[in-house]
Amino acid sequence: MIYDNIKPGIFIERPNRFIAHIEIDGQIEVCHVKNTGRCRELLIPHVPVVVQEIDSPQRKTRYDLIAVYKGERLVNIDSIAPNRVFAKWLQKGELFQNITLIKPEQSYQGSRFDFYVEGDGRKAFIEVKGVTLEDKGVVRFPDAPTQRGIKHLKDLVLCVEEGFEAYVVFVVQMSDVLYFEPNWTTHYAFGETLQEAVQRGVKVLALDCHVTENSITAENPVKVLLS
């Protein structure tokens, strides 16, 4: 996934979950935050950030916040990116060798899943989650309680019971991490539900990403620890 019209900035504050004040070219600009998660460990006053300039009369803001530097590590926080980079990774034959159908945003069992895929004589529902929370190389999801995430996991179990394959894929929006685990401290129930889903046949994958200031690409599997 490639971004054009990228500019550096300095994060000032986040008045609400939808906007941030960013210093760009010496001026304070209102910037759209493309992630409704907390991102508290990332969005710290005066950290360097990356924004995309989108000059359109239909927009309320001129800039989108794309990525944040956490020390030397660049973390993409665009919530649209995980689905797009996973779709490209999927098309490379990493999960299915011969894909005959990919349907985004497919509803089933009361949930709308990110992908429905057919290939190699298999049929699968796939839910993708973006991961931006990192601590000493360990990445975790979620960064805030998510009842919606729990519902997705339970409905993926129903898919398995109906004869489909089911996957939850955690796209880690950064590189050079040690392993992925549920965020037990923030939402213990999500971790429990994920464990139960795996026991009942749902498969879990985590992928890291190569992130630059103007791109993000899904790359390598990341070890998943659920205990």
ChimeraX attribute file (.defattr): number of C-alpha atoms within 10 A of each C-alpha:
attribute: neighborCount
match mode: 1-to-1
recipient: residues
	/A:1	13
	/A:2	10
	/A:3	14
	/A:4	12
	/A:5	11
	/A:6	18
	/A:7	17
	/A:8	17
	/A:9	23
	/A:10	22
	/A:11	25
	/A:12	18
	/A:13	16
	/A:14	19
	/A:15	9
	/A:16	10
	/A:17	14
	/A:18	13
	/A:19	20
	/A:20	22
	/A:21	21
	/A:22	29
	/A:23	20
	/A:24	18
	/A:25	11
	/A:26	9
	/A:27	10
	/A:28	15
	/A:29	18
	/A:30	20
	/A:31	23
	/A:32	23
	/A:33	23
	/A:34	18
	/A:35	19
	/A:36	13
	/A:37	17
	/A:38	15
	/A:39	16
	/A:40	10
	/A:41	12
	/A:42	20
	/A:43	19
	/A:44	16
	/A:45	13
	/A:46	13
	/A:47	16
	/A:48	20
	/A:49	25
	/A:50	26
	/A:51	27
	/A:52	21
	/A:53	17
	/A:54	14
	/A:55	11
	/A:56	9
	/A:57	8
	/A:58	7
	/A:59	10
	/A:60	10
	/A:61	16
	/A:62	17
	/A:63	25
	/A:64	20
	/A:65	27
	/A:66	25
	/A:67	27
	/A:68	25
	/A:69	17
	/A:70	16
	/A:71	9
	/A:72	6
	/A:73	12
	/A:74	20
	/A:75	28
	/A:76	30
	/A:77	26
	/A:78	19
	/A:79	19
	/A:80	11
	/A:81	22
	/A:82	26
	/A:83	19
	/A:84	16
	/A:85	19
	/A:86	21
	/A:87	17
	/A:88	14
	/A:89	17
	/A:90	17
	/A:91	15
	/A:92	13
	/A:93	12
	/A:94	9
	/A:95	12
	/A:96	16
	/A:97	12
	/A:98	14
	/A:99	18
	/A:100	12
	/A:101	12
	/A:102	17
	/A:103	12
	/A:104	16
	/A:105	15
	/A:106	15
	/A:107	13
	/A:108	14
	/A:109	14
	/A:110	10
	/A:111	16
	/A:112	17
	/A:113	21
	/A:114	18
	/A:115	21
	/A:116	22
	/A:117	20
	/A:118	17
	/A:119	16
	/A:120	11
	/A:121	9
	/A:122	14
	/A:123	15
	/A:124	18
	/A:125	27
	/A:126	23
	/A:127	21
	/A:128	20
	/A:129	18
	/A:130	23
	/A:131	25
	/A:132	25
	/A:133	25
	/A:134	22
	/A:135	10
	/A:136	7
	/A:137	13
	/A:138	13
	/A:139	26
	/A:140	21
	/A:141	25
	/A:142	25
	/A:143	20
	/A:144	13
	/A:145	17
	/A:146	14
	/A:147	12
	/A:148	10
	/A:149	17
	/A:150	18
	/A:151	15
	/A:152	21
	/A:153	25
	/A:154	18
	/A:155	20
	/A:156	31
	/A:157	24
	/A:158	20
	/A:159	20
	/A:160	19
	/A:161	14
	/A:162	10
	/A:163	11
	/A:164	18
	/A:165	21
	/A:166	27
	/A:167	24
	/A:168	23
	/A:169	19
	/A:170	26
	/A:171	25
	/A:172	33
	/A:173	29
	/A:174	27
	/A:175	19
	/A:176	14
	/A:177	17
	/A:178	14
	/A:179	19
	/A:180	25
	/A:181	18
	/A:182	23
	/A:183	20
	/A:184	16
	/A:185	12
	/A:186	16
	/A:187	17
	/A:188	14
	/A:189	17
	/A:190	23
	/A:191	21
	/A:192	15
	/A:193	17
	/A:194	23
	/A:195	18
	/A:196	15
	/A:197	24
	/A:198	18
	/A:199	11
	/A:200	15
	/A:201	18
	/A:202	25
	/A:203	18
	/A:204	18
	/A:205	15
	/A:206	22
	/A:207	26
	/A:208	24
	/A:209	24
	/A:210	18
	/A:211	20
	/A:212	16
	/A:213	22
	/A:214	18
	/A:215	17
	/A:216	22
	/A:217	22
	/A:218	25
	/A:219	18
	/A:220	15
	/A:221	15
	/A:222	20
	/A:223	15
	/A:224	18
	/A:225	10
	/A:226	15
	/A:227	9
